[in-house]
Structure formats: C-alpha cells, structure tokens
C-alpha cells in the first residue's frame, strides 16, 4: 500500500470515529432534553395543584429552640431558561420556587438571641439560606461594653426552591433543593435516563417534607 493510501485509510478511520462520537453526543443531548421536558411539564403541573392546596410546611426554627407559628407553602412558580450550546438551543436550568408563610394572619416578627459562636454562625447561615428580612442588635454590658449576646429580629417568612441543572455532555440532571424539610440544602445528580414520573413523584414528596426516596435514587456517578 502506498503512503498516500495509508493516509487515506487513517483519514477514513478518523472520520468514522468522529461521526460515531458526534452521534453519541447528539444522543446524550436528545436524552437530556427529553428529561428536561418531562421535568418542566411535571413541575408546572405540580405548582398549579399546590397553589390550590397550599400544603402545610415543616417546622422551622432559627435557633432550634424558638418555634415558628404554623406555616404553609404558597405562591408556587416555575421558570425555565434556555442557552445556546453547540449551535442549538437547550435548557440551561429549570426552577420552581415558593414562599413559606404563616397559615393564619399576616407575617409576624420573631426574635432570637444567641451568645455562643456556633449558635451565631448557625442562625446567620439560616437567615441567609431563607433570605429572611432581619435586623441585628448587640447587647453589651453597660459598664465594660463586653458583648453579652447578639439578637436578631426577623420576619417569619422564607423562600423555598428546587433548581434542576442539566449537563448535556454527561446526560445528567443536578438537583438543588432549598428549605423543603427545614433550613437546609439538599443536592443530588441523576442520569437523564432515570428521570421518569415515579422519580418525580418522589421529588414532589420531598418538596412537601413527606417520606421520600428521592435522595436515595441511583446517583449519576454510581
């Protein structure tokens, strides 16, 4: 075989490999987009139903000692954003948010006081996580000005959310769930092929602080 023919054989093999890789990449994109469409439809429908039901919220407390009044979940809303990727429009992220508000009456004020650094850090983290409107006050000794405690006056209302971010290269969806079961963030990643109604039912149960297997589903890296 001549040297030119050897090069032609190498070029043909490279073209075949590139074509196979491109088809595989296109398949992962299509699979990821199909999973995203299912998530968008499910969350949009879920939000409509929950806006009618206004389900009860889990127990919240900034310091773990001062309970909030009875709360419920309201104002569910969905959003989906697109981006350009490899010359086509694909899903950038999917989101659903809601408010945790008093079940009876207007939003009231609460006060917590902390005097140990770990407690202070925990309360400040929860205030930030819930996007709570608040004011901070320091109580000091009248004679030596020594810091005695830090007080937070806040509005007993917060935000919850779930954000779904697809990875079209890996055909996975990453889930970030905030304030569904309390002041916390839960994260997991699932293969697009494993996104189906049963899995999303488990997600819905988790968002309502009900017993759920969602965080125990097969992760994408397994």
C-alpha positions as CSV (number, residue, x, y, z in Angstrom):
1,X,0.0,0.0,0.0
2,X,1.3,3.4,-1.0
3,X,2.0,6.1,1.7
4,X,-0.9,8.1,0.3
5,X,-3.3,5.2,0.6
6,X,-2.1,4.7,4.2
7,X,-3.0,8.3,4.9
8,X,-6.4,7.8,3.3
9,X,-7.1,4.8,5.5
10,X,-6.1,6.8,8.6
11,X,-8.3,9.7,7.5
12,X,-11.3,7.4,6.9
13,X,-10.9,5.8,10.3
14,X,-10.7,9.3,11.9
15,X,-13.9,10.3,10.0
16,X,-15.7,7.3,11.2
17,X,-14.6,7.8,14.8
18,X,-15.6,11.5,14.7
19,X,-19.0,10.5,13.2
20,X,-19.5,7.9,15.9
21,X,-18.6,10.5,18.7
22,X,-20.9,13.1,17.2
23,X,-23.8,10.6,17.0
24,X,-23.1,9.6,20.7
25,X,-23.0,13.3,21.7
26,X,-26.2,14.1,19.9
27,X,-27.9,11.1,21.6
28,X,-26.8,12.4,25.0
29,X,-28.2,15.8,24.2
30,X,-31.5,14.4,23.0
31,X,-31.8,12.2,26.1
32,X,-31.1,15.2,28.4
33,X,-33.5,17.4,26.6
34,X,-36.2,14.8,26.8
35,X,-35.7,14.5,30.6
36,X,-35.8,18.3,30.9
37,X,-39.1,18.5,29.1
38,X,-40.6,15.9,31.5
39,X,-39.3,17.8,34.5
40,X,-40.7,21.1,33.2
41,X,-44.1,19.6,32.5
42,X,-44.2,17.9,35.9
43,X,-43.2,20.9,37.9
44,X,-45.5,23.2,36.1
45,X,-48.5,20.9,36.8
46,X,-47.3,20.4,40.4
47,X,-47.1,24.1,41.0
48,X,-50.7,24.6,39.8
49,X,-52.0,21.9,42.1
50,X,-50.0,23.1,45.1
51,X,-51.2,26.7,44.7
52,X,-54.7,25.4,45.3
53,X,-53.8,23.1,48.1
54,X,-51.4,25.4,50.0
55,X,-49.8,22.4,51.8
56,X,-48.5,22.6,55.4
57,X,-44.9,23.5,55.9
58,X,-42.4,21.6,58.1
59,X,-41.4,23.0,61.4
60,X,-38.9,25.9,61.2
61,X,-36.8,27.5,63.9
62,X,-33.7,29.7,63.5
63,X,-32.1,28.6,66.7
64,X,-33.6,25.2,67.2
65,X,-35.4,26.4,70.3
66,X,-37.8,29.2,69.2
67,X,-40.6,27.6,67.1
68,X,-42.3,29.5,64.3
69,X,-46.1,29.7,64.0
70,X,-47.9,27.2,61.9
71,X,-46.8,27.8,58.3
72,X,-47.9,26.7,54.8
73,X,-46.5,26.7,51.3
74,X,-47.8,29.3,48.8
75,X,-47.1,31.2,45.6
76,X,-45.5,28.3,43.7
77,X,-44.0,29.4,40.4
78,X,-41.9,27.7,37.7
79,X,-39.3,29.0,35.3
80,X,-37.1,27.5,32.6
81,X,-34.2,29.2,30.9
82,X,-32.5,28.3,27.6
83,X,-28.9,28.7,26.4
84,X,-27.0,28.2,23.2
85,X,-24.9,25.1,23.2
86,X,-23.1,23.6,20.1
87,X,-25.2,25.8,17.8
88,X,-28.6,24.8,19.3
89,X,-31.0,26.0,21.9
90,X,-31.0,23.7,25.0
91,X,-32.2,24.0,28.6
92,X,-29.9,26.0,30.9
93,X,-31.8,25.3,34.1
94,X,-35.3,24.7,35.4
95,X,-36.6,26.2,38.7
96,X,-39.6,26.1,41.0
97,X,-39.9,28.5,43.9
98,X,-42.4,29.1,46.7
99,X,-43.0,31.1,49.9
100,X,-43.3,29.6,53.4
101,X,-45.8,31.9,55.0
102,X,-48.0,31.9,58.2
103,X,-51.1,29.8,57.8
104,X,-53.2,32.3,59.7
105,X,-52.8,36.0,59.8
106,X,-50.1,38.3,58.5
107,X,-46.3,37.7,58.6
108,X,-45.2,38.3,62.2
109,X,-41.9,39.3,63.7
110,X,-39.7,36.9,65.8
111,X,-36.7,37.4,67.9
112,X,-33.8,35.1,68.8
113,X,-30.8,35.8,71.0
114,X,-27.5,33.9,70.8
115,X,-24.3,34.1,72.9
116,X,-22.1,31.4,71.5
117,X,-20.2,31.5,68.3
118,X,-21.5,28.1,66.9
119,X,-25.1,29.3,67.6
120,X,-24.4,32.6,65.9
121,X,-23.0,31.0,62.8
122,X,-25.9,28.6,62.6
123,X,-28.5,31.4,62.9
124,X,-26.7,33.6,60.4
125,X,-26.5,30.7,57.9
126,X,-30.2,30.0,58.2
127,X,-31.1,33.7,57.8
128,X,-29.1,33.7,54.6
129,X,-30.5,30.4,53.3
130,X,-34.1,31.5,53.8
131,X,-33.5,35.1,52.5
132,X,-35.1,36.3,55.7
133,X,-35.6,40.0,56.2
134,X,-34.0,40.8,59.6
135,X,-32.1,43.3,61.8
136,X,-29.2,42.5,64.1
137,X,-28.7,44.0,67.5
138,X,-25.9,43.6,70.1
139,X,-26.4,43.5,73.8
140,X,-23.4,44.7,75.8
141,X,-22.5,45.1,79.4
142,X,-23.3,48.7,80.5
143,X,-20.0,49.0,82.3
144,X,-17.3,47.3,80.4
145,X,-19.0,47.1,77.0
146,X,-18.4,43.4,76.8
147,X,-20.6,41.6,74.2
148,X,-23.3,39.6,76.0
149,X,-25.4,38.3,73.2
150,X,-26.5,39.0,69.6
151,X,-30.2,39.4,68.9
152,X,-31.9,39.0,65.5
153,X,-35.4,40.4,64.9
154,X,-36.8,38.8,61.7
155,X,-39.9,38.4,59.7
156,X,-41.2,34.8,60.0
157,X,-41.4,34.1,56.2
158,X,-38.9,32.5,53.9
159,X,-38.3,31.1,50.4
160,X,-38.0,27.6,49.2
161,X,-36.9,26.3,45.8
162,X,-35.7,23.5,43.6
163,X,-33.3,24.1,40.8
164,X,-32.5,21.5,38.1
165,X,-29.4,22.0,36.0
166,X,-28.8,19.6,33.1
167,X,-25.3,18.5,31.9
168,X,-25.7,17.7,28.2
169,X,-22.2,16.3,27.9
170,X,-22.8,13.7,30.6
171,X,-26.6,13.3,30.1
172,X,-27.3,14.1,33.8
173,X,-29.5,16.4,35.8
174,X,-28.3,18.0,39.0
175,X,-31.0,18.9,41.7
176,X,-30.5,21.5,44.3
177,X,-33.4,21.7,46.9
178,X,-33.5,24.5,49.4
179,X,-35.7,24.8,52.6
180,X,-38.0,21.9,51.8
181,X,-37.5,20.0,55.0
182,X,-36.2,22.8,57.1
183,X,-33.3,25.2,56.9
184,X,-31.1,23.1,54.6
185,X,-29.9,22.5,51.1
186,X,-30.1,19.0,49.5
187,X,-28.2,18.1,46.3
188,X,-28.1,15.1,44.1
189,X,-27.4,14.2,40.5
190,X,-29.3,11.7,38.4
191,X,-28.8,10.2,34.9
192,X,-31.3,11.7,32.4
193,X,-32.4,8.1,31.6
194,X,-33.6,7.7,35.2
195,X,-35.9,10.8,35.1
196,X,-39.4,9.5,35.0
197,X,-42.8,10.2,36.7
198,X,-42.0,7.8,39.6
199,X,-38.8,9.6,40.4
200,X,-40.5,13.0,40.1
201,X,-43.3,11.8,42.4
202,X,-40.5,11.1,45.0
203,X,-39.2,14.6,44.4
204,X,-42.7,16.1,45.0
205,X,-42.9,14.2,48.3
206,X,-39.6,15.6,49.3
207,X,-40.6,19.1,48.5
208,X,-43.6,18.7,50.8
209,X,-41.5,17.2,53.6
210,X,-43.1,13.8,53.3
211,X,-41.3,10.5,53.4
212,X,-39.4,10.3,50.1
213,X,-36.9,8.1,48.4
214,X,-35.7,10.8,46.1
215,X,-32.3,11.3,47.8
216,X,-31.7,7.5,47.7
217,X,-32.2,7.1,43.9
218,X,-29.3,5.9,41.9
219,X,-26.9,8.9,41.6
220,X,-25.3,9.8,38.2
221,X,-21.8,8.8,39.4
222,X,-22.8,5.4,40.6
